[in-house]
């Protein structure tokens, strides 16, 4: 394998550089350094958002442990070492029976189809765009973190398969894609950038990063009756802006969100924001994405996002079926043509044959979940075998 281009690093999320099928990210160094004061620790955060696993970062080829406060080397190759070990053969076996991460249906999007209770709830908590800048007053919209088109059941599957991710913050007892914890208020320009995966939103402190490890937010004029929440930050960060045009047109990096004064409503869910961040990381920087899904197995049926009859977790299919009609109504990720990135997001209509990184995130998480479940399921049998073997030993 060759080396990363100048000004970039590679982060291997699964396996090692010698594996031709390995999933890895090619990340611009300037973007990492602009987004976090501890670049090496930021790699752990990125890997955590993709896999929902703790782990360490090592530097190839000697596999040297990289400390959180280390600086990153240009054109270096880093490896995420997850706490759960899964070898190449096991990964391939799990991939073989995953559902395809390709579009199964098409839909049209419409702001008017949004649940009015979701919109009203978002506005009552946020008042205006939480990241609103002085030159963008007006044109505010209620934005779903996990796209509306995914539906309730898809959301529940994601939550079920990431137990303990970010301490389940903001998803306990969540049943609806229209829960206000699955959204925030943003202006039209921000909404477009968020849907195109040009920006992500992170909450600190979180499972990996401390509140002071994100660069200080630029000073801005807040809307009346809004303020920053105490002892936490919701920060938007640019993930894809190679020529700086998005930042120059919209506003500076690392702007913190402000909310309605003394609101008693729950803030946006870090669990969901960081799931979305992981999908955006795959979208912008992911390599070998196509190799993460079975290439020769076509979809068995055409079904809408948000309703997978073959995978019902906890009997939620009935709830999903009741809401199928409105789940077809809207997409919340926008298509980018000619971006040079390996995948394309979805707004309204997904392009045939393109990988959906939100679904790929779901597949990656499912791999590790099933490894854990398989281990737990097999443990009693292993213990029985050991007990039977122990009975055959001579008594001393």
N, C-alpha and C positions, 0 to 999 in steps of 0.2 A: 504494500500500500504506500502511496506517496504521502506527502506531508500537507498540512493545512496551508491555504494561501496566506500571503503576507497580511498581517493585521488580524488574523483569526486564530482560534484554537478549536480543537476537536474535543468533544466530550462524549465518550462512549457510555451509553446508558445501560446497555445490556451486552455482555460478552466482552471481547477484547479486540484490538485492531487486526489481529491475524484472522479473525472470523469474517469471511466475505459477506455474510448476511447480517452482521452486527448493526444494531440501531445506534446511530450517533448523531450528534448535533454539531454543526459548523457555525460557530458564534463569533461575531465581530468583537474584538477585544475592546474597542472604544465603547461599545454598547454596554458591556459588563461593567467597565470602570465608571461609566456615567450613571449607572443604576445602583451601585453598591460600593460602600467604602471598604468592604472586605470581599474582593473579587472571588477568591477561592471558596469562601463560604456561600457566595451567590450561586456557584456551580452546584453545591449541595442542595440549595433551595430549588433550583431548576429541576434537578433530578428527582427531588421529593415531589414536586408538583406533577411530574410525568408518571412516576411509579407508585407514589404514596408509600414509599419505603424510606427508612433511615439508612444511612450508609456513610462511607468515607470516600474521599477523592485521592487517587494516586496518580503519579506522573509516570508515563511510559518512557522508555521501555523497561526501566529497572523496577517499576511499580513502587516508587518511593511515596510514602504517605505525605500528603500535602496538608499543612496546617491551615486552619480557617483564616488566619491573618496573613497568609502568604500572598505575594503578588504573583500574577500569572505571566508565563513566558510566551512571547510571540511565536506562533506556529508550533506550539507544544501540543502534545496529545495527552489528554487526561482521561481517566477511567473512573466511573462511579462503581463502587463496590457495595452492592446492597446487602443488608443484613440477612436476607434470605437468599441462599445460593440456589441457582437453577442453571443447570448446564445446557449445552447446545441441543443435545438429544431430547431432553425434557421439554425445552422450549418449542422445538419442532413438533413434538407430539401434541402439545397443547394448542399450537397454532392450527393444526390440521382439523380440529373440530370446532373452531370458532366460526361465528357467522361472518360473512363477508363485510368488509368495511368500505363498501361502495354504495352509491345511491340506489335505493329501492323504489323511490317514488319521486314525483315532482310536485311542487306546490307553488302557489302564488302568495306573495306577501302583501299585507295591508295593515297599516297602523290602525285603521278604524275597527278592526276585528279584535283588538286587544280587550281583555277583560276590564271593564270599567272599574271594578273594585281594586284591581291591581294598580291601575293608573291613579286612582284617588288615594290609595294607601301610600304610594310612592311620593306623591306631591305633598301629602299631609306630614310626612316625615322630613322630606328634603327641601320643600318649598321651591327651590330653583335647582339648576344644575349644580351638583356638589363640587364640580371642578370649574365652575364658570369663571371665565376671565373677562376683563373689562371690555374687550372689543367683541364679546360674544353675548351680550345681554339679549334675552329673548330666544325663541325657537327651542324651548326645552321639550324633552320627551322622556317618557318612562322607558327604561331599557332593561330587558331581561339579561341576567348574567348567563344562565344556561338558556339557550334559545327557546322561545315559546313553542316552536314547531316540534321540539323533542317530545313534549308531552309529559304527563304525570308519571307514567310507568317507567319511561327511560330515566327520568330523574331519580326515581326510587331505586332503580337498579344501580345507578352510579353511587348513590349514598350507601346502599347495602354492600357494595363491593369495595368500599373504602372505609371499613370500620376503624374509627380512631383517627382518621386523617384530620389534621388540624384540631384534634380533640373534639371532632364532630361539631365544631363551633358554628352555630347558625343553621343547623339542619335537623336538630332534634325535633321530632314530631312534625316535620315538614311533609306534607302530602301533595301539595299543588305547585305546579309550575308558576302559578300566579301569586304565590306567597311573596310578600314584599321583601323578605330576606333574599329572594332571588332577583334582586334588581336595585336600581338606583336611578336618580334623575340626572340626565345629561343633555347638553345642547346638541343640536342637529349635527354640527361638525364633529363633535366628540363621538357621537353615535356611529357616524360613518367610519371613523378611524378604529373604533372598538370592533365593529363588525368585520373590518378588513384585517383585523389582528395586527394593526400597526401599533396599538397601545394595549397594555395590560394593566390591571389594578391589583395591588397587593396590600394586605393589611399587616401592620406591625404593631406590637410584637406578634410573631407567629412561632410555629414549631421550630424553625431554623434561625430566623433573623430577629435581632433586637431592634427596637425602635430607632436607636441612634446609629444603626449601621446603614441606613438609607441616607443619602445626602440631604442636607437641610432643604426644606421647601422654599421656593422663591416667594418673596412678599407679594401679596395681591390684595386688592380691595374686595372685601366680602359683601355679599348682598345683605340687605337689612334683615335683622332677626335671625341671622345664621352665625355659627361659630364652629371652631374645630372641637371635636370631642376630646375630653381630657384623657391623657395617658395612652392614647392610641392614634394611629395614623392610617388613613386610606389614601394611598399614593398612586397616581397614574404614572406609568413609565413607558417610554417609547421602546418598541421592540424591533421595528423595521422602519427605518428612515434614512437610507444610505446617503442621500444627498442633502439631508437636513431640511427638505422642503416642508414636510408636515409640521415640524417644530417651528419653523419660521412663519408658517401660515397660521398655526393655531396658538402656540404658546410654549413656554419653557417646559423642560423635563422635571419630573418629581414634584408636581403640584399636589398638595394635600387637599382632601375633600372636606367640605364644611357642610354641616347639617342644621336643620331648624333648631333654634335655641330650646333647651330643656325638653326635647322630644322624649317621649316614653316608649316610642315604637322601636322594635329591634333594628339594629344596623344591618347592612348587607353582609351576607354570610361569607366569612373567610374560606370556609370549605369550598364553596362553589366558585368564588373568585379565583382561588388557586387551582381548582380543576380547569377552569377556563384558561388560566395563565399557562398551565402545562400543555393544553391543546394548541395555544398560540405559539409556544416554544417549538412544538413539533412542526407546526405550519411554516414558521419562518426559517427554522434552522435544521429541521430534520432531514436526515439522509438514510437511504435504504428503507424508506417507509413501505414501499411496495412489497418488500420481502417479509414484512411483518404479518402479512395476511396470506391465506392459501390462494395461489394464483390461478388455479384451474377449477375452482368450485363456484359456479354461478349461483345467484340467489334462487331459492326454490320457489319463491312467490313474491308478488309485489305487495308490500305493506307500507303503511305510512309510518314516519318517524313517531316514536312515542308509544307504539303498540307492537310488541313482539310476542305473538301468541305462544311461541315455542319456549319462552323464558319468562315464566311468571314467578316473581319473587314475593312470597308472603301473601298470595291471593289478591294481588292488586289489579289483575286484568279487568275485573268488573268496573273498577273506578275509571281505568283508562278508556274502556269501551264507551262509558257514558259521555266522555268528553272528546271522543274521536273527531266529531264534526269540526269543532273549533280548533283542534290541534293541527288540522290540515291547512288552517287559514294563513299561517304566517311563518316566514323564515326570519332569522335574525343574524345571519352572517352574510357578508357581501362578497360577490364574485370579483376577483381581480384577474384581469387578463394581461399577459405580457409582463408579469412581475419578475419572472425568472425564478420564482420559488417553486418547490417541488410539488406543491398541492394547490388546490383552489378552494376557497371557502364558499359558503352557500348563502345566497339571499334569494328568496323566491324560487329559483330553479337551480338545482345542482347539475353541473355538467357531467355527462355520461363518462364513466370510467375514472373519475377523479376520486382520490382518497379523501375521506371526511375525517379530519384529525380529532374531532370530538369523539367519533366512534372508535378511532384507533386508540385513543386514551382509554376508552372503556375496555377494549380488548386487552391492552397491556395490563391494566389493573386486574382484569379477570384472571390472567395467567397466574399472578402471584396469589390471588385469593384462593384459587383452586389448588395451588401447591400447599397452602396452609391447611385447607380443608382436607385434602388428601392425607396429609401428615396426621392430623387429628383423628381422622376416620380409621387410619391403619394402626394407631397407637395401641388400642386395647388388644388387637390381634397379636401385635409384637410382644406385648407384655404377657399374654397368655402363652405364647411360644417359649418365652424365657422361663416362665414358671414351670412349664412342662419339662423343659431341659434341666432345670435346677433339681427336679425330683429324681432325675437319673444319676445325679452325682452321688458318690459315696459319702456317708456321714462320717465326719472326722471326730 
